[in-house]
Amino acid sequence: MDAYCVDVTLEFLAVAFHNILYHASIYPRNIFATRKKYGIVVYRCSHPDVNKYVDRCLKSIERALRTDELYRVEFAITDEHLKPALKFAFDFERVAVQDDAADAYLVRCEQNLRAFCLQLLTVSHRFQGLPADRSFAISLLTNESLEVELASMPELEDFPLVEAESEVDEMDAIVPLRRVTIRNYSIDTYIELPKPWTFCS
C-alpha cells in the first residue's frame, strides 16, 4: 500500500478510535477535546496513557498496512472480565481491479469517512446496556511473520503483542456501518453484538 493511503487510513482509524471512546463513555467526557475533521466536529482523548496505547496500536497497524498484511482491526468494548461487550470491526480487502483515475483526490473517500463518523454518532445513542465497569482493547488480525517483525521493532519493544486465544467469543449480531474505499482497497466497518442485547430503534 502506498504511503499516502497508509496515512489516510491511520488518520481515519485514529479518529474512529477516539470517537468510539467518547460515544461509549469509556472515560469521562471532560477529558476529550473537540476538533474539526472531515468537515465535522470529532473528539480526541487528552489522557496521555490512553493516547500512548492508541498511538502504539496505530504504529503496529501502520507496519501491517505497509506490508499488506493487515486483514482486520477490532476495537472491543470490554466488561470488567475483559470479555467483549461489543466490537467495532474494520475489515480490509484489496480491490480486484484498481482504477487509478477513480477518486484520484479522495473526495468520495473523505465523504465516506465523514459519513462513518456521523453514523457512529447516530448509532451510539441507540445502544443500551454497556457494562458500568467498561474498558477497551484493540486487536489486529495479521500473520505470524508480521507478529515476529513487530516484536523486534525498537519503538514497540515495551509494548509486547499478545497472541489471541484460539477460542474467541462468537458475536451474534452485526450492524453494518459503512464501506470506505481508499484507492486499491476497501474497509468494511460494522458493529458485532453478543446476545442478549438491547438495540433501540
N, CA, C and O of each residue as an XYZ file, in Angstrom:
804
protein
N       0.849     -1.177      0.000
C       0.000      0.000      0.000
C       0.892      1.237      0.000
O       1.897      1.288      0.710
N       0.516      2.237     -0.805
C       1.383      3.416     -0.872
C       1.258      4.265      0.392
O       0.281      4.173      1.135
N       2.283      5.097      0.610
C       2.411      5.852      1.863
C       1.226      6.782      2.099
O       0.776      6.935      3.234
N       0.716      7.407      1.030
C      -0.392      8.341      1.200
C      -1.645      7.623      1.697
O      -2.331      8.111      2.594
N      -1.939      6.464      1.112
C      -3.114      5.689      1.547
C      -2.954      5.213      2.990
O      -3.919      5.186      3.754
N      -1.731      4.840      3.354
C      -1.467      4.434      4.743
C      -1.776      5.587      5.682
O      -2.432      5.395      6.706
N      -1.311      6.781      5.343
C      -1.546      7.962      6.191
C      -3.033      8.260      6.340
O      -3.507      8.549      7.438
N      -3.774      8.187      5.219
C      -5.224      8.442      5.247
C      -5.917      7.421      6.148
O      -6.795      7.773      6.935
N      -5.515      6.155      6.026
C      -6.130      5.087      6.815
C      -5.836      5.250      8.301
O      -6.733      5.107      9.132
N      -4.585      5.548      8.639
C      -4.214      5.727     10.046
C      -4.948      6.910     10.660
O      -5.395      6.843     11.805
N      -5.070      7.981      9.907
C      -5.789      9.158     10.396
C      -7.252      8.808     10.660
O      -7.820      9.211     11.675
N      -7.859      8.050      9.731
C      -9.248      7.633      9.906
C      -9.408      6.748     11.136
O     -10.320      6.958     11.936
N      -8.521      5.751     11.296
C      -8.636      4.852     12.447
C      -8.433      5.602     13.762
O      -9.103      5.307     14.752
N      -7.518      6.564     13.781
C      -7.317      7.365     14.996
C      -8.589      8.119     15.349
O      -9.006      8.130     16.507
N      -9.204      8.746     14.359
C     -10.461      9.473     14.592
C     -11.539      8.506     15.070
O     -12.267      8.802     16.017
N     -11.641      7.346     14.414
C     -12.654      6.353     14.784
C     -12.452      5.881     16.222
O     -13.409      5.838     16.995
N     -11.224      5.529     16.589
C     -10.953      5.011     17.936
C     -11.322      6.036     19.012
O     -12.000      5.703     19.984
N     -10.879      7.265     18.837
C     -11.140      8.295     19.847
C     -12.632      8.615     19.939
O     -13.143      8.891     21.025
N     -13.326      8.578     18.811
C     -14.755      8.872     18.842
C     -15.562      7.724     19.428
O     -16.595      7.957     20.056
N     -15.111      6.489     19.235
C     -15.761      5.361     19.909
C     -15.579      5.498     21.421
O     -16.524      5.296     22.183
N     -14.361      5.842     21.852
C     -14.114      6.057     23.282
C     -15.056      7.113     23.846
O     -15.598      6.955     24.940
N     -15.244      8.183     23.094
C     -16.099      9.291     23.552
C     -17.567      8.858     23.625
O     -18.220      9.019     24.655
N     -18.071      8.311     22.526
C     -19.507      7.991     22.466
C     -19.885      6.815     23.361
O     -21.023      6.726     23.820
N     -18.937      5.912     23.611
C     -19.217      4.783     24.507
C     -19.016      5.161     25.969
O     -19.234      4.338     26.858
N     -18.600      6.408     26.225
C     -18.386      6.916     27.594
C     -17.483      5.996     28.408
O     -17.749      5.719     29.577
N     -16.412      5.528     27.769
C     -15.458      4.689     28.491
C     -14.689      5.524     29.504
O     -14.313      5.034     30.569
N     -14.459      6.791     29.164
C     -13.817      7.745     30.074
C     -14.705      8.972     30.195
O     -15.551      9.206     29.332
N     -14.527      9.765     31.256
C     -15.347     10.973     31.402
C     -15.185     11.893     30.184
O     -14.086     12.050     29.651
N     -16.269     12.478     29.769
C     -16.248     13.288     28.547
C     -15.438     14.567     28.693
O     -15.073     15.192     27.698
N     -15.154     14.960     29.944
C     -14.398     16.203     30.120
C     -12.905     16.029     29.817
O     -12.166     17.014     29.830
N     -12.437     14.785     29.540
C     -11.040     14.621     29.150
C     -10.892     14.533     27.628
O      -9.836     14.153     27.124
N     -11.950     14.883     26.906
C     -11.908     14.890     25.442
C     -11.930     16.322     24.928
O     -12.647     17.177     25.449
N     -11.136     16.563     23.903
C     -11.120     17.869     23.235
C     -11.822     17.729     21.894
O     -11.787     16.663     21.279
N     -12.460     18.806     21.440
C     -13.125     18.780     20.137
C     -12.162     19.266     19.059
O     -11.306     20.118     19.298
N     -12.328     18.700     17.869
C     -11.536     19.092     16.712
C     -12.457     19.093     15.497
O     -13.589     18.612     15.550
N     -11.945     19.642     14.411
C     -12.682     19.614     13.150
C     -11.958     18.661     12.210
O     -10.765     18.820     11.951
N     -12.682     17.673     11.704
C     -12.103     16.721     10.760
C     -13.197     16.274      9.802
O     -14.332     16.047     10.220
N     -12.873     16.149      8.553
C     -13.834     15.764      7.515
C     -15.025     16.718      7.481
O     -16.122     16.331      7.076
N     -14.809     17.967      7.908
C     -15.872     18.964      7.875
C     -16.868     18.866      9.019
O     -17.903     19.531      8.989
N     -16.577     18.050     10.029
C     -17.478     17.901     11.176
C     -16.664     17.948     12.470
O     -15.435     17.889     12.440
N     -17.358     18.053     13.602
C     -16.697     18.034     14.907
C     -16.451     16.583     15.317
O     -17.351     15.745     15.279
N     -15.201     16.312     15.709
C     -14.843     14.991     16.232
C     -14.174     15.188     17.589
O     -13.903     16.316     18.000
N     -13.913     14.081     18.279
C     -13.387     14.147     19.644
C     -12.059     13.411     19.739
O     -11.821     12.428     19.038
N     -11.195     13.913     20.627
C      -9.902     13.260     20.882
C      -9.625     13.264     22.380
O      -9.701     14.301     23.039
N      -9.302     12.084     22.904
C      -8.981     11.956     24.325
C      -7.673     12.681     24.617
O      -6.743     12.641     23.812
N      -7.603     13.341     25.765
C      -6.389     14.078     26.130
C      -5.580     13.370     27.216
O      -4.579     13.909     27.687
N      -6.004     12.159     27.620
C      -5.282     11.437     28.661
C      -4.017     10.808     28.066
O      -4.116     10.050     27.102
N      -2.833     11.101     28.613
C      -1.587     10.628     27.995
C      -1.465      9.109     27.915
O      -0.942      8.597     26.926
N      -1.930      8.374     28.921
C      -1.802      6.916     28.882
C      -2.701      6.298     27.817
O      -2.309      5.354     27.131
N      -3.901      6.835     27.688
C      -4.813      6.352     26.644
C      -4.209      6.627     25.276
O      -4.206      5.756     24.406
N      -3.697      7.843     25.085
C      -3.113      8.215     23.798
C      -1.886      7.377     23.477
O      -1.654      7.030     22.319
N      -1.103      7.052     24.494
C       0.092      6.222     24.282
C      -0.305      4.845     23.771
O       0.307      4.328     22.836
N      -1.330      4.245     24.382
C      -1.799      2.927     23.954
C      -2.335      2.985     22.523
O      -1.965      2.163     21.685
N      -3.202      3.952     22.245
C      -3.786      4.077     20.902
C      -2.690      4.318     19.873
O      -2.702      3.701     18.808
N      -1.744      5.203     20.171
C      -0.671      5.515     19.223
C       0.202      4.297     18.929
O       0.634      4.112     17.791
N       0.464      3.474     19.926
C       1.279      2.280     19.702
C       0.515      1.230     18.896
O       1.099      0.510     18.086
N      -0.781      1.153     19.127
C      -1.602      0.264     18.285
C      -1.570      0.744     16.837
O      -1.458     -0.063     15.913
N      -1.669      2.053     16.642
C      -1.624      2.615     15.286
C      -0.267      2.372     14.635
O      -0.193      2.168     13.423
N       0.801      2.390     15.420
C       2.141      2.106     14.892
C       2.201      0.672     14.376
O       2.770      0.418     13.314
N       1.622     -0.258     15.115
C       1.569     -1.651     14.675
C       0.719     -1.789     13.416
O       1.080     -2.510     12.487
N      -0.416     -1.087     13.397
C      -1.303     -1.113     12.230
C      -0.577     -0.544     11.008
O      -0.708     -1.070      9.903
N       0.184      0.528     11.214
C       0.918      1.145     10.105
C       1.863      0.143      9.450
O       1.919      0.045      8.224
N       2.605     -0.598     10.269
C       3.545     -1.573      9.707
C       2.803     -2.656      8.927
O       3.250     -3.073      7.859
N       1.672     -3.110      9.462
C       0.886     -4.143      8.778
C       0.317     -3.630      7.456
O       0.254     -4.371      6.475
N      -0.096     -2.366      7.431
C      -0.625     -1.777      6.192
C       0.468     -1.657      5.137
O       0.237     -1.957      3.966
N       1.648     -1.222      5.545
C       2.740     -1.008      4.583
C       3.185     -2.312      3.922
O       3.711     -2.296      2.809
N       2.976     -3.429      4.597
C       3.379     -4.726      4.041
C       2.174     -5.519      3.514
O       2.310     -6.686      3.144
N       0.998     -4.882      3.483
C      -0.234     -5.538      3.001
C      -0.534     -6.819      3.770
O      -0.965     -7.812      3.184
N      -0.306     -6.795      5.089
C      -0.539     -7.984      5.906
C      -1.580     -7.727      6.998
O      -1.595     -8.405      8.025
N      -2.435     -6.757      6.768
C      -3.496     -6.474      7.734
C      -4.832     -6.905      7.144
O      -5.204     -6.488      6.047
N      -5.546     -7.745      7.886
C      -6.830     -8.252      7.409
C      -8.004     -7.637      8.173
O      -9.079     -7.413      7.616
N      -7.773     -7.371      9.453
C      -8.865     -6.836     10.261
C      -8.310     -6.134     11.489
O      -7.275     -6.520     12.033
N      -9.028     -5.081     11.919
C      -8.767     -4.426     13.193
C     -10.067     -4.479     13.977
O     -11.136     -4.192     13.438
N      -9.979     -4.846     15.247
C     -11.160     -4.855     16.116
C     -10.939     -3.910     17.290
O      -9.897     -3.929     17.944
N     -11.940     -3.094     17.533
C     -11.947     -2.223     18.706
C     -13.054     -2.765     19.601
O     -14.237     -2.557     19.332
N     -12.663     -3.467     20.676
C     -13.651     -4.117     21.546
C     -13.890     -3.288     22.801
O     -12.945     -2.847     23.455
N     -15.137     -3.083     23.123
C     -15.510     -2.519     24.426
C     -15.749     -3.708     25.344
O     -16.595     -4.557     25.066
N     -14.999     -3.763     26.440
C     -14.987     -4.953     27.279
C     -15.610     -4.692     28.648
O     -15.737     -3.550     29.091
N     -15.997     -5.800     29.308
C     -16.532     -5.698     30.665
C     -15.382     -5.820     31.671
O     -14.213     -5.790     31.285
N     -15.712     -5.958     32.956
C     -14.671     -5.997     33.989
C     -13.807     -7.250     33.909
O     -12.722     -7.292     34.489
N     -14.287     -8.290     33.183
C     -13.506     -9.516     32.995
C     -12.778     -9.511     31.656
O     -12.241    -10.535     31.234
N     -12.760     -8.365     30.992
C     -12.124     -8.166     29.686
C     -12.780     -8.980     28.579
O     -12.153     -9.262     27.558
N     -14.049     -9.360     28.781
C     -14.810    -10.033     27.729
C     -15.496     -8.973     26.884
O     -16.024     -8.010     27.439
N     -15.510     -9.115     25.544
C     -16.121     -8.086     24.686
C     -17.622     -7.944     24.940
O     -18.366     -8.924     24.916
N     -18.048     -6.713     25.182
C     -19.474     -6.407     25.265
C     -20.001     -6.068     23.876
O     -21.156     -6.347     23.554
N     -19.151     -5.469     23.063
C     -19.405     -5.277     21.641
C     -18.092     -4.954     20.957
O     -17.130     -4.530     21.597
N     -18.066     -5.161     19.641
C     -16.845     -4.907     18.874
C     -17.155     -4.024     17.672
O     -18.170     -4.200     16.998
N     -16.271     -3.081     17.421
C     -16.284     -2.336     16.172
C     -15.232     -2.997     15.280
O     -14.053     -3.033     15.633
N     -15.647     -3.511     14.141
C     -14.742     -4.237     13.253
C     -14.433     -3.402     12.015
O     -15.297     -2.709     11.479
N     -13.175     -3.485     11.576
C     -12.699     -2.824     10.363
C     -12.025     -3.897      9.519
O     -10.890     -4.284      9.799
N     -12.718     -4.385      8.480
C     -12.179     -5.443      7.623
C     -11.531     -4.842      6.381
O     -12.137     -4.023      5.689
N     -10.292     -5.255      6.102
C      -9.525     -4.725      4.977
C      -9.536     -5.735      3.835
O      -9.303     -6.928      4.033
N      -9.812     -5.228      2.635
C      -9.862     -6.100      1.468
C      -9.279     -5.369      0.265
O      -9.652     -4.232     -0.021
N      -8.370     -6.026     -0.430
C      -7.769     -5.435     -1.625
C      -8.789     -5.471     -2.763
O      -9.453     -6.486     -2.974
N      -8.910     -4.365     -3.490
C      -9.829     -4.282     -4.625
C      -9.210     -5.046     -5.795
O      -8.031     -4.875     -6.105
N     -10.034     -5.908     -6.453
C      -9.518     -6.766     -7.518
C      -9.019     -5.949     -8.718
O      -7.924     -6.191     -9.225
N      -9.822     -4.988     -9.166
C      -9.451     -4.167    -10.318
C      -9.274     -2.738     -9.839
O     -10.227     -2.115     -9.371
N      -8.063     -2.217     -9.953
C      -7.765     -0.871     -9.468
C      -7.878      0.134    -10.600
O      -7.313     -0.062    -11.676
N      -8.610      1.207    -10.352
C      -8.734      2.306    -11.307
C      -8.063      3.529    -10.689
O      -8.631      4.185     -9.816
N      -6.842      3.831    -11.154
C      -6.071      4.925    -10.561
C      -6.738      6.286    -10.750
O      -6.482      7.218     -9.988
N      -7.591      6.395    -11.764
C      -8.252      7.680    -12.025
C      -9.485      7.874    -11.137
O      -9.924      9.003    -10.917
N     -10.036      6.776    -10.631
C     -11.246      6.868     -9.807
C     -10.917      7.499     -8.461
O     -10.042      7.025     -7.736
N     -11.618      8.557     -8.143
C     -11.450      9.246     -6.856
C      -9.975      9.577     -6.583
O      -9.463      9.362     -5.484
N      -9.315     10.104     -7.614
C      -7.874     10.393     -7.527
C      -7.552     11.337     -6.378
O      -6.485     11.226     -5.773
N      -8.452     12.265     -6.064
C      -8.214     13.234     -4.987
C      -8.910     12.830     -3.688
O      -8.981     13.614     -2.742
N      -9.423     11.597     -3.653
C     -10.050     11.010     -2.460
C     -11.214     11.841     -1.923
O     -11.429     11.916     -0.714
N     -11.960     12.461     -2.834
C     -13.122     13.256     -2.426
C     -14.218     12.335     -1.902
O     -14.779     12.577     -0.834
N     -14.527     11.263     -2.667
C     -15.556     10.314     -2.209
C     -15.111      9.610     -0.945
O     -15.918      9.328     -0.059
N     -13.822      9.331     -0.868
C     -13.281      8.693      0.339
C     -13.547      9.563      1.561
O     -14.025      9.065      2.580
N     -13.242     10.858      1.473
C     -13.469     11.756      2.611
C     -14.950     11.843      2.956
O     -15.308     11.936      4.130
N     -15.821     11.812      1.932
C     -17.263     11.829      2.191
C     -17.673     10.586      2.980
O     -18.487     10.666      3.900
N     -17.103      9.443      2.613
C     -17.424      8.207      3.329
C     -16.877      8.213      4.750
O     -17.517      7.690      5.662
N     -15.700      8.800      4.949
C     -15.136      8.894      6.294
C     -15.996      9.802      7.170
O     -16.223      9.508      8.343
N     -16.469     10.901      6.596
C     -17.371     11.794      7.325
C     -18.677     11.065      7.655
O     -19.192     11.163      8.769
N     -19.201     10.332      6.671
C     -20.448      9.592      6.884
C     -20.287      8.551      7.989
O     -21.206      8.340      8.782
N     -19.116      7.894      8.047
C     -18.866      6.926      9.119
C     -18.947      7.607     10.481
O     -19.598      7.100     11.394
N     -18.285      8.762     10.618
C     -18.276      9.476     11.906
C     -19.686      9.902     12.306
O     -20.058      9.812     13.475
N     -20.460     10.362     11.342
C     -21.839     10.774     11.630
C     -22.697      9.568     11.984
O     -23.546      9.642     12.872
N     -22.474      8.449     11.284
C     -23.237      7.234     11.570
C     -22.875      6.691     12.948
O     -23.735      6.188     13.670
N     -21.617      6.795     13.302
C     -21.175      6.374     14.630
C     -21.896      7.172     15.705
O     -22.340      6.613     16.708
N     -22.009      8.462     15.499
C     -22.730      9.328     16.427
C     -24.180      8.878     16.555
O     -24.705      8.780     17.664
N     -24.818      8.610     15.440
C     -26.231      8.201     15.436
C     -26.424      6.855     16.115
O     -27.299      6.704     16.967
N     -25.600      5.870     15.734
C     -25.755      4.516     16.265
C     -25.429      4.458     17.753
O     -26.071      3.720     18.500
N     -24.442      5.226     18.185
C     -24.016      5.142     19.590
C     -25.116      5.537     20.561
O     -25.137      5.064     21.697
N     -26.023      6.393     20.133
C     -27.117      6.806     21.004
C     -28.223      5.751     21.087
O     -29.141      5.869     21.898
N     -28.129      4.738     20.257
C     -29.197      3.738     20.210
C     -28.863      2.482     21.009
O     -29.665      1.549     21.055
N     -27.703      2.447     21.630
C     -27.323      1.273     22.415
C     -27.572      1.504     23.898
O     -27.371      2.595     24.431
N     -28.012      0.443     24.533
C     -28.159      0.460     25.985
C     -27.527     -0.811     26.535
O     -27.423     -1.817     25.834
N     -27.113     -0.760     27.773
C     -26.657     -1.985     28.423
C     -25.164     -2.220     28.417
O     -24.729     -3.331     28.722
N     -24.351     -1.214     28.080
C     -22.905     -1.406     28.206
C     -22.556     -1.593     29.684
O     -23.183     -0.971     30.542
N     -21.569     -2.437     29.998
C     -21.201     -2.650     31.405
C     -20.770     -1.343     32.066
O     -20.156     -0.489     31.426
N     -21.090     -1.195     33.336
C     -20.707      0.022     34.060
C     -19.196      0.132     34.172
O     -18.636      1.218     34.020
N     -18.532     -0.996     34.439
C     -17.073     -1.005     34.587
C     -16.463     -1.475     33.268
O     -16.015     -2.615     33.154
N     -16.451     -0.594     32.282
C     -16.011     -0.998     30.946
C     -14.639     -0.447     30.610
O     -14.184      0.553     31.167
N     -14.001     -1.131     29.686
C     -12.695     -0.721     29.191
C     -12.671     -0.991     27.690
O     -13.726     -1.154     27.076
N     -11.472     -1.041     27.087
C     -11.406     -1.323     25.656
C     -10.095     -2.014     25.319
O      -9.134     -1.967     26.086
N     -10.076     -2.655     24.161
C      -8.866     -3.303     23.653
C      -8.892     -3.234     22.137
O      -9.953     -3.321     21.519
N      -7.716     -3.079     21.540
C      -7.592     -3.039     20.085
C      -6.825     -4.278     19.654
O      -5.759     -4.574     20.195
N      -7.368     -5.009     18.672
C      -6.743     -6.241     18.182
C      -6.514     -6.141     16.682
O      -7.277     -5.499     15.960
N      -5.436     -6.796     16.229
C      -5.118     -6.864     14.807
C      -5.156     -8.316     14.364
O      -4.667     -9.202     15.064
N      -5.741     -8.553     13.197
C      -5.676     -9.877     12.593
C      -4.665     -9.781     11.459
O      -4.888     -9.092     10.463
N      -3.548    -10.486     11.628
C      -2.467    -10.438     10.651
C      -1.844    -11.829     10.584
O      -2.490    -12.807     10.960
N      -0.599    -11.936     10.112
C       0.035    -13.246     10.046
C       1.209    -13.333     11.021
O       1.618    -12.337     11.617
N       1.734    -14.534     11.167
C       2.753    -14.771     12.187
C       4.066    -14.049     11.885
O       4.755    -13.604     12.802
N       4.411    -13.932     10.606
C       5.689    -13.288     10.260
C       5.673    -11.813     10.643
O       6.690    -11.268     11.073
N       4.521    -11.168     10.487
C       4.448     -9.758     10.884
C       4.514     -9.629     12.398
O       5.104     -8.683     12.918
N       3.915    -10.571     13.100
C       3.975    -10.545     14.563
C       5.426    -10.569     15.038
O       5.796     -9.831     15.951
N       6.243    -11.415     14.422
C       7.665    -11.516     14.778
C       8.373    -10.201     14.457
O       9.195     -9.725     15.240
N       8.049     -9.616     13.297
C       8.679     -8.356     12.897
C       8.311     -7.226     13.854
O       9.177     -6.443     14.244
N       7.043     -7.131     14.235
C       6.602     -6.082     15.157
C       7.284     -6.225     16.514
O       7.627     -5.230     17.152
N       7.477     -7.461     16.948
C       8.115     -7.697     18.248
C       9.562     -7.213     18.266
O      10.111     -6.935     19.332
N      10.183     -7.110     17.081
C      11.584     -6.698     17.023
C      11.758     -5.202     16.754
O      12.887     -4.717     16.680
N      10.654     -4.468     16.606
C      10.761     -3.031     16.342
C      11.123     -2.296     17.632
O      10.431     -2.459     18.636
N      12.197     -1.487     17.631
C      12.637     -0.808     18.865
C      11.562      0.078     19.495
O      11.452      0.140     20.720
N      10.770      0.763     18.668
C       9.754      1.663     19.219
C       8.580      0.932     19.862
O       7.745      1.546     20.526
N       8.520     -0.405     19.659
C       7.435     -1.196     20.256
C       7.961     -2.233     21.249
O       7.223     -3.125     21.667
N       9.236     -2.117     21.625
C       9.829     -3.153     22.470
C       9.203     -3.227     23.859
O       9.204     -4.292     24.477
N       8.667     -2.110     24.362
C       7.999     -2.151     25.664
C       6.482     -2.221     25.509
O       5.736     -1.907     26.437
N       6.035     -2.640     24.318
C       4.612     -2.774     24.020
C       4.398     -4.145     23.382
O       4.099     -4.239     22.191
N       4.551     -5.211     24.177
C       4.520     -6.550     23.598
C       3.144     -6.923     23.042
O       2.105     -6.609     23.624
N       3.179     -7.603     21.897
C       1.944     -8.124     21.329
C       1.593     -9.417     22.044
O       2.474    -10.204     22.391
N       0.317     -9.630     22.259
C      -0.154    -10.847     22.902
C      -1.034    -11.580     21.903
O      -2.012    -11.028     21.400
N      -0.680    -12.827     21.621
C      -1.463    -13.610     20.677
C      -2.818    -13.933     21.295
O      -2.911    -14.335     22.455
N      -3.864    -13.749     20.497
C      -5.219    -14.026     20.987
C      -5.390    -15.527     21.180
O      -4.773    -16.336     20.488
N      -6.229    -15.871     22.123
C      -6.538    -17.281     22.337
C      -7.254    -17.820     21.110
O      -7.968    -17.092     20.421
N      -7.053    -19.110     20.848
C      -7.681    -19.701     19.667
C      -9.198    -19.727     19.797
O      -9.917    -19.643     18.802
N      -9.677    -19.843     21.031
C     -11.118    -19.813     21.244
C     -11.563    -18.378     21.453
O     -11.251    -17.762     22.471
N     -12.286    -17.857     20.495
C     -12.737    -16.475     20.565
C     -14.248    -16.477     20.720
O     -14.949    -17.266     20.086
N     -14.746    -15.578     21.578
C     -16.194    -15.495     21.765
C     -16.859    -15.074     20.472
O     -16.501    -14.057     19.877
N     -17.830    -15.864     20.042
C     -18.586    -15.524     18.839
C     -19.588    -14.421     19.165
O     -20.229    -14.432     20.216
N     -19.706    -13.481     18.254
C     -20.705    -12.430     18.401
C     -21.922    -12.844     17.568
O     -21.779    -13.521     16.550
N     -23.115    -12.437     18.001
C     -24.333    -12.986     17.414
C     -25.038    -12.097     16.402
O     -25.844    -12.583     15.607
N     -24.745    -10.803     16.421
C     -25.450     -9.906     15.502
C     -24.469     -8.902     14.928
O     -23.485     -8.533     15.569
N     -24.755     -8.465     13.708
C     -23.899     -7.497     13.036
C     -24.731     -6.303     12.613
O     -25.812     -6.450     12.042
N     -24.209     -5.104     12.905
C     -24.831     -3.860     12.443
C     -23.854     -3.215     11.463
O     -22.841     -2.661     11.890
N     -24.136     -3.273     10.145
C     -23.222     -2.663      9.176
C     -23.188     -1.148      9.345
O     -24.212     -0.522      9.617
N     -22.010     -0.569      9.183
C     -21.868      0.882      9.268
C     -21.575      1.489      7.899
O     -22.407      2.215      7.355
N     -20.404      1.200      7.337
C     -20.005      1.875      6.100
C     -18.904      1.086      5.398
O     -18.104      0.410      6.045
N     -18.870      1.177      4.079
C     -17.730      0.681      3.304
C     -16.980      1.890      2.783
O     -17.553      2.770      2.140
N     -15.686      1.919      3.071
C     -14.828      3.023      2.643
C     -13.801      2.464      1.662
O     -13.087      1.512      1.979
N     -13.728      3.051      0.480
C     -12.722      2.634     -0.493
C     -11.624      3.683     -0.548
O     -11.890      4.869     -0.742
N     -10.397      3.237     -0.376
C      -9.237      4.118     -0.463
C      -8.331      3.549     -1.546
O      -7.487      2.692     -1.288
N      -8.525      4.044     -2.758
C      -7.779      3.619     -3.938
C      -7.856      2.116     -4.171
O      -8.850      1.639     -4.718
N      -6.834      1.351     -3.773
C      -6.795     -0.058     -4.170
C      -7.280     -1.034     -3.098
O      -7.050     -2.238     -3.207
N      -7.947     -0.523     -2.071
C      -8.517     -1.438     -1.091
C      -9.738     -0.792     -0.437
O      -9.969      0.411     -0.556
N     -10.501     -1.616      0.246
C     -11.702     -1.113      0.921
C     -11.677     -1.539      2.384
O     -11.041     -2.524      2.760
N     -12.393     -0.759      3.199
C     -12.555     -1.079      4.616
C     -14.050     -1.211      4.878
O     -14.797     -0.242      4.736
N     -14.482     -2.397      5.256
C     -15.871     -2.604      5.670
C     -15.940     -2.411      7.171
O     -15.206     -3.054      7.921
N     -16.827     -1.520      7.614
C     -16.941     -1.239      9.045
C     -18.313     -1.693      9.546
O     -19.333     -1.468      8.895
N     -18.316     -2.327     10.699
C     -19.580     -2.774     11.283
C     -19.392     -3.014     12.779
O     -18.274     -3.030     13.293
N     -20.514     -3.199     13.454
C     -20.512     -3.483     14.890
C     -20.973     -4.917     15.088
O     -21.963     -5.347     14.495
N     -20.251     -5.657     15.925
C     -20.651     -7.015     16.287
C     -21.197     -6.995     17.707
O     -20.592     -6.417     18.610
N     -22.339     -7.628     17.888
C     -23.023     -7.620     19.186
C     -23.255     -9.036     19.689
O     -23.596     -9.919     18.902
N     -23.076     -9.270     20.990
C     -23.461    -10.564     21.567
C     -24.942    -10.551     21.927
O     -25.595     -9.508     21.893
N     -25.456    -11.719     22.269
C     -26.829    -11.798     22.788
C     -26.743    -12.062     24.285
O     -25.778    -12.695     24.713
N     -27.670    -11.627     25.093
C     -28.773    -10.733     24.719
C     -28.281     -9.277     24.645
O     -27.354     -8.891     25.358
N     -28.895     -8.504     23.803
C     -28.505     -7.113     23.641
C     -29.745     -6.285     23.328
O     -30.642     -6.738     22.617
N     -29.785     -5.073     23.862
C     -30.904     -4.174     23.571
C     -30.454     -3.178     22.539
O     -29.556     -2.372     22.783
N     -31.081     -3.234     21.382
C     -30.766     -2.270     20.327
C     -32.035     -1.475     20.056
O     -32.982     -1.991     19.463
N     -32.052     -0.241     20.484
C     -33.259      0.582     20.385
C     -33.310      1.257     19.026
O     -32.300      1.777     18.553
N     -34.461      1.253     18.402
C     -34.596      1.906     17.097
C     -34.999      3.357     17.274
O     -35.163      4.077     16.289
